[in-house]
């Protein structure tokens, strides 16, 4: 018994392995936020006037807003004047190819297991890499372009496809939406843009890898994905950050628009921002607004998220089901260990007839972690025969952590059918002993049981990422069962 | 292979085992019988390393090593297998995946490489026959939604695949109908080897009709009060356990 306790202690002392800092020269905005900083960012990006105006409108609106306090998370007040809103690796001009990207940055991504060089890439995944505030490289762009698919950094999209950006930016998450989305609208620096034309099935996974490197910076990226009639795209984002003992803010906005009939967008996230140390010091505040809109008939949007990192996670990837027969799906695994907190879930807004939605949420709490599921299923008057099925399961590892569920259901149409199932269980001593008796270590046993618990979500992830997610889960929970 | 000397163990301060002494040699099958609450299952759990039980006195040597100092998983890797009285469900994990993970943990311990997929499939297919189960059984979640009989057969199936040196069957016969009982017993019999040993813990004699133990021990109030051959089991079937308790008291073995 003593040996197993030792191993667990050792493992729990193991460091966050993505916590290194890359030494590169960066160009940063002055600390703090005011209209000049916004103008600075906009000028850096050589943006058109309308976009600067949009940012300024957002900023002015933001000044009238108050930071929300309703989530079930606790943190010290954020000093918004103490954040650096823009940091970019210094390079003379936009890199035209990978050869021109700072080798230090490429090495960083390599260390993270994201080889950008195309020849090394797993066939079938195109990557856009965002380092601090800017996108440094997008791979496979040419191959995608031949199909009419646009996959590039947000800044590039603003320059090269301003009409598309202008049409869809803020169309799902308006700049007035909420405190953090509004802040993002004012200061967002980069992100990914993706456009799939009519009838095109994107032949590879599109992926963005976000990395926060500089200290005291916030990362405010914006992702916009537009799918036209009959098109399909599967998109994945991954995130890491160095270990720092102060908190860093990440306030992103993601907008998905399934414009045409039968358009499909599948969006998967593996979020592994630095969670803070075992005493709860440091870590990323992950306050993100993600929303999709199914406009076309029988269109479909699916969110899959595996949230293992961040000191605090606060996000509700949501779907507005406007098109007749449109389908929304939300699959989530949220893990909290040590002093991590998560308040996450989804909103399914049924507007169109025969719309349906599925919610599967798996919350895992360990250490002193607090995990809340918060979800809204709303069926509007117009949504005849709307269907929803929700399943929220919580698994507790240990007796100092917590699991909470806040399901909200609003139904204004009699023909709707809404089902909600919930369960909370503790990882069983019996299960662990059973595995150990078959030769598995405690860690492997916990891993196995937790992976079994999350299976319904993992099977929604693209293959390689499912494997990554499983490993990540194991690392996040190391040392959580004594 | 296994030497238990004066083993005392308690749970929540209640002493359950009060000095068990037992020697098991390679190739032997030992049956441990006794009334409810006599400590049979406790003995099985203590040998497997269940943390809830505290050993207060005595020692257990397994292949010459101090078994009690080993973690449960180390014991398993060294070849101790417990067929659970109440097999545990692990939702979302297939039988095949579970068994492969276990097998690889054992192989790693022996310095062997992980088993490849084809080799594994060949092995498990062969062992499935032993317990008369379909291949679809491999893709079901571990014990989830299994009937009582299926759960017990699954234990024997795992036993067959993992091929332990010392198998401990804890009330494997309980909850089995006669057909399932025969399948389980046949499976165990086919797995007997001169270098392996089996301890069968049971309340009833009926499993022993198929299992043919070399020795039968009767556990009463945490002690072995009588040992004998197979005929002892029949005697118990006929006369129950009370006479042994009386006999034990008469010779001054006090609880």
Interface residues (C-beta under 8 A of the other chain):
Chain A: X1 X3 X4 X428 X429 X430 X431 X433 X434 X435 X436 X437 X438 X439 X440 X441 X442 X444 X448 X449 X451 X452 X453 X454 X455 X456
Chain B: X48 X49 X50 X51 X52 X71 X72 X73 X75 X76 X77 X81 X82 X84 X86 X87 X88 X89 X90 X91 X92 X93 X98 X101 X102 X105 X106 X109 X141 X158 X162
